[in-house]
Amino acid sequence: MSESNEQPDDDWPYLIFSAGGEKFAVASSSVREIVRNNSIYPVPFAPPYVKGIINCYSSPVAAVDWISFLGKEGTNPRKETIFLVLKDCEDIALLVWGIEEFKYTREITKQLFPESEEHGCFSGTISWDNNMVPLLDLNAAVTKIRGDLENC
């Protein structure tokens, strides 16, 4: 029997972040790193939610404004920029407003949506202490982002 160094998502904490005055959750195992205050270089003909590219270890990474991607409006009240560079798609980073906290599985209740229903870029919710936030389905989000970028 071989041993694996990989842990299932439920052994990792959930990262709670804010954007547009709302909170969202993502499994921290799907985030490669959190990058702060990178310059954004605009690119022509990109979808409006792609604010440009950032330089991440000499590789271009699309800076996707999460709240604009959802079709909502908001102006980031903070002076700094915060990006969640995704683990399995290292060419996309989510521009968010703030990192709120990390919550472990034992601290939360996770409710997944039925697979037979369409929920866009969300797979369910997590809740704790009278807080409930949507849980991102990064595969669905990345598929839409890549499709939009290919059609530019």
C-alpha positions in Angstrom: 0.0 0.0 0.0 1.5 3.3 -1.0 1.3 6.4 1.1 0.1 9.7 -0.3 1.2 13.2 0.9 -2.0 14.7 -0.5 -4.8 15.4 1.9 -8.5 15.4 0.9 -10.1 18.9 0.8 -12.0 18.3 4.0 -8.7 18.1 5.9 -7.8 21.6 4.7 -9.3 24.8 6.1 -11.7 26.9 4.1 -10.5 30.4 3.2 -13.1 33.0 3.7 -12.6 36.2 1.6 -14.6 39.3 0.9 -15.5 41.0 -2.3 -18.1 43.6 -3.0 -19.3 43.7 0.6 -20.0 40.0 0.6 -18.1 37.0 1.9 -17.3 33.8 0.0 -15.5 30.6 0.8 -13.1 28.4 -1.1 -11.2 25.3 -0.1 -7.7 26.6 0.8 -6.2 23.5 -0.9 -7.3 25.0 -4.3 -5.3 28.2 -3.6 -1.6 28.1 -4.5 -0.8 31.4 -2.8 -2.1 34.8 -1.7 -0.3 37.6 -3.5 -0.6 41.3 -2.3 0.0 44.5 -4.2 1.0 43.2 -7.6 0.7 45.7 -10.4 -2.1 45.0 -12.9 -1.2 45.4 -16.6 -4.2 46.0 -18.7 -4.8 43.8 -21.8 -7.0 44.8 -24.7 -10.1 42.9 -25.8 -10.4 41.0 -22.5 -13.8 40.5 -20.8 -14.6 43.4 -18.5 -14.0 41.3 -15.4 -10.4 40.5 -16.5 -8.6 43.6 -15.2 -5.4 42.6 -16.9 -2.5 40.4 -16.0 -0.1 40.3 -13.1 3.4 39.0 -13.1 3.7 35.9 -10.9 7.3 34.5 -10.9 7.8 35.8 -14.4 4.6 34.1 -15.7 1.6 36.1 -16.8 -1.5 35.4 -14.7 -5.0 36.8 -15.6 -6.3 39.0 -12.8 -10.1 38.2 -12.6 -12.1 40.7 -10.5 -14.3 38.2 -8.6 -17.2 40.6 -7.9 -17.2 41.8 -11.6 -17.1 38.2 -12.7 -20.4 37.6 -10.8 -21.9 40.5 -12.7 -22.0 42.8 -9.6 -20.6 46.2 -9.1 -18.4 47.5 -6.3 -15.4 49.7 -5.8 -12.7 48.2 -3.6 -12.3 50.5 -0.6 -8.8 49.2 0.2 -5.6 50.6 -1.2 -4.0 47.2 -1.6 -4.8 44.5 -4.1 -5.1 40.9 -3.0 -5.0 38.0 -5.4 -5.8 34.3 -4.8 -3.5 32.4 -7.3 -5.3 29.2 -8.0 -3.5 25.9 -7.6 -4.7 23.8 -10.5 -5.0 26.7 -13.0 -1.9 28.8 -12.3 -2.7 31.2 -15.1 -5.7 32.7 -13.2 -5.8 34.7 -10.0 -9.0 36.1 -8.3 -8.8 39.7 -7.3 -10.6 40.0 -3.9 -11.0 42.7 -1.4 -9.8 41.0 1.8 -8.9 37.8 3.5 -11.3 37.3 6.4 -10.4 34.1 8.1 -9.8 30.3 7.8 -12.3 27.8 9.1 -11.6 24.1 9.5 -14.2 21.3 8.8 -14.8 20.7 12.5 -15.8 24.4 12.9 -18.3 24.6 10.0 -21.4 22.9 8.6 -21.0 22.3 4.8 -24.1 22.0 2.7 -23.6 21.0 -1.0 -26.1 21.7 -3.7 -27.6 18.7 -5.5 -25.5 17.8 -8.5 -28.6 17.7 -10.7 -29.2 21.4 -10.3 -27.3 24.3 -12.0 -25.8 26.7 -9.5 -23.3 28.6 -11.6 -20.0 29.0 -9.9 -21.1 27.8 -6.4 -21.2 24.2 -5.1 -22.9 24.9 -1.8 -22.6 26.8 1.4 -20.7 26.7 4.6 -22.0 28.0 7.9 -20.7 28.7 11.4 -21.8 30.8 14.3 -24.8 32.3 12.5 -22.7 33.0 9.4 -23.4 31.5 6.0 -21.3 32.0 2.9 -21.4 30.6 -0.6 -18.8 27.9 -1.4 -17.1 28.4 -4.8 -17.0 25.8 -7.5 -13.7 26.8 -9.0 -13.9 24.2 -11.8 -17.1 25.9 -13.1 -15.6 29.4 -12.7 -12.4 28.5 -14.5 -14.3 26.8 -17.3 -16.4 30.0 -17.9 -13.3 32.3 -17.6 -11.3 30.2 -20.1 -14.3 30.0 -22.5 -14.7 33.8 -22.3 -11.0 34.4 -22.9 -11.0 32.1 -25.9 -13.9 33.9 -27.5 -12.3 37.4 -27.3 
